[in-house]
């Protein structure tokens, strides 16, 4: 089965919920048997899981002060900060087997990183890890030292599955820590340096640029493309409204 790359009719940077709505549109109305894949980047944004309590996960005052957008997604998982230093992945498949879908997607990410010269490996938690710089131990030998560069979440719609994830090439570390750290006590405990020890920035592991990494990803994983129309974009924007609903963001109602 081929993986087709999905192309928008414009090259503008949309709000994060647009791309989540794009996933839904493709899953519900894609009308193709091939698996679908696309990448996207966003302005500084915090995105948190369907079942999370916003006040427990997001430093709302910090986000307002620094112009960081905040949205809820319909998949589970934890709270994530994203900016233009992240590459976000979306994978849509007709398969409804959760484990097989996760495994295939994670293996795709690991394959790309290894082609980029990065010694990446996956975990049972559907994360992708890289070793500490200069280390040669295996993950089993250096438990807790390997650094996370990608996390994923799963969303199911009737007849299709969506896996989306982050690929951390670079980021503003202060925003990453402060925007998703509600209390000063938690910030003091973990802090930028502590978080920096748990995550890896791919710019430190490969000589290729973020645009070159995106090109390598598409070249490695995809054959052919699906070009969306202006009518498709309008339909995506209609779905996007469900993510922009204030009650949904604040957790007063759940999205389906």
N, C-alpha and C positions, 0 to 999 in steps of 0.2 A: 504493500500500500504506500502510495506517495504521500509526502508532506508538501502541501502547497503554501507558498508565502502569500499573505494577504496584504494588499496594497491599497492605501487610501487615495482618493483623487486629488488630495492636497497634501502639502508637507508641513502644515501648521502644527504647533504643539498644543494639544488639547488638554483640558482638565483631566485628572486621573479617572473620574467616573466615566468619561467618554469611552475609555479603553475597556473598562469593565463591561460597559453596555455593548461595546463592539464584540466582546467575547460572547455575551448572551445572544446577540443577534446572529452570530455565526452558528452558535450551537442550536438555536431554535429555527433559523431560516436559511442556513448556509446552502442547503439543497445539494450538497456534494458528498460523495462517499470518501473522498480523500481526507486525511487529517490536515488540519490547518494550523498555521503558526504565524505569529508576528511579534515584532519588538517595538517598544515604545519608551519614551523618556518624558519626564514631567518636571515642572517647576517644583520648588520645595513643598512637600506634601507629607502628611501623616495619614496612613491608612490602617484601620484596625479591624479586627475580626467581627463577624456577625453577632457573636454571643458575648462580646466584651462590653464592659461598662466604661463609657467614655471617660468619666471622671477618675477612674482607677488606672487608666492607661495613657492618657494624654495630658500634657501640661498645656492647658488651653490658653492660659495667660501668656506663656512664652510664645506659643504659636501666633496668637494675635499680635503680639509685640513685634514679631519678626516676619510677619506676612506669610506664614506657613499655612497652607490649606489643610483642612481636616475632613476626612470622609470615612464612612463605614463601608465594608464590602459584604457581599452575601455569602462568601466562603468563611470557613472557620480560621483558626490559627491566631497568631499573635499580632502585635502592633509593630508597624514598620515605618521608618522614615525613608523617603525617596527624594532624589533631586536629579539634576541633569548628569550627575556622576554615576548614577545607576542605569543599567539597562534592564528593563522589565520585559519578561517573556510571557507570552500567552500561547497555550497549546489547546486546541479543540479537537476532540476525537469522538467518533460514534461509539467507541467502546464504553461499556458501563462497568467494567471491572476496575475497581479503585486501585488495587495493588499493582496490577499490570500497567495501568495508565501512569501511575506515579513512577514506577520503575523505568518505563520507557522514557519518560520525560527527563528524569534524573540522569539516565545513561546518556541522553542526548547532550545535556549540559556538560557532563564529564568529558565526553568525546571531544567537544569543541575546545574545552580548556586544555586538554592534552595536546591537541593539534596546535594550540597557541604556545606550547612549551611549558604549561603549568602542570605540576604534579598534583592533580585534583583527585579526590575520592569522594564517595557518597557514604551516607550513614543510614541507619535504620529509621531515623527521624525525618528522612527525605530532605536532608541538608547536603550541601556540597562543601567540603573542607579542603584547605591547602595547608601544607606544613609551615611551621615558623620559618622565617627566612634563614637560610643556611643550614636547616635541619635535614636529616636524611632518614629519620626514624619512620617506621610505619605508624598508622593511627593507633593500632593496638599497643604499640610500644610506647607511644607518647600521648596517651589519653589525656585530654584536657589541654594539650599544647597546640593541637591543630586548630586552624582558624577558619571561621565560617565566611564563605563568600557568596553563598546562595541559599535561600530558603524558599519553600513552596507552600501552596495551599490548593485545596481541591473544591470544586463546586459542580454539583450535578444538576442537570435539567433533564426533563423526559427525553430519552433517546440519545443523550450525548453527555460527555464529561469535559470539564474545563480544568486545566492545571495552569496556575500562574505563579510566577516566581521572580525573585530579584537576582541580579548579578551585579555584585558590588565592585565596580572598577575604581571609583573614587567617590568621595563625599565630603561634606562639611561636618567634621566630627562633633563640633560643639552643638550643632543643630540635632544631629542624630541622638546624642545623649540627652540633651535638655528638653527636646520636644516630646519625648516619650518617657520622661521621668517626672512623675507628678510631684514628688516630695523632695525637699532639700536633703533629707536624711538619706534617701535612696541615691541621690546624686553624689553625695559625699562618700557613700559606701562604694559605689562602683566607679563613677567618674569617667572622664574621657580616657585616661590612661588604662584603666581596667577594661573598658570596652574595647580599646584599641588592641589589647592583648587577646581578645576573644574573636575578633574579626580580622579578615585579611582584605587588603585593597589590591586588586589585580594589577594596578599600575606598578606595584612593587615587584610583581612576579613575571611580567612579560614586557617586551620592548614595543609591542604593537599598541597603537592608539585605540581609543574607545570606538572610533568609526571603523578602524580596521578589524577590530574584534567583532563588530556587528556584521561586517561584510563576510568574515570568515564563518560566522554562525549561519548566515543565510546560505552561503555556498556549500557548507557541510551538510546541512539538514534538509534543505528544500530542493524540490524539482518543480519548476513551473510556478505560476502565480495566479491568484484570484484577485482581479481588479474590481474594487467596489465602485459603485456609482453614486452620484449625488443623491439619488432616491434612497440608496442604502444608508448614506450618512444621515439623512433626515430621519429614517427609522431608528438608527442608533441613538440619535439625539432625543427621540421620544422615550426610549428605554432609559437613557441617562437621567431623565427627570426623577425616576424612582430612587436613584442614588442621591440626588440633590434635595430630596424631601427632608425638611428639618426634623420631622418626627422620626424618620428612619435613621438619620445620622445620630440623633440623641438617644435612640433606642426605645422610643415610644411604640414602634411597630416594627415587625420583621418583614424583610423582603423575601420574595419567593422566586 
